[in-house]
Amino acid sequence: SPSRIPSNPPPPTPLPPIPIPIPTPIPPSTNPPHPSLDNLVNPIRQIRLPLPPFLTQ
């Protein structure tokens, strides 16, 4: 029924700004490689694409 619809709906509340965390630089000596990063990089490093025959001759 029309009575359920408000005549003047309130304006939408603006979204608060999302804080973006800035990573602080960590020295390599205290920053061990992340396991998940190693799991992603190691398979990529192990990939050896076969060269076409005309390149290996």
Residue pairs with C-beta under 8 A, 6 or more apart in sequence:
none
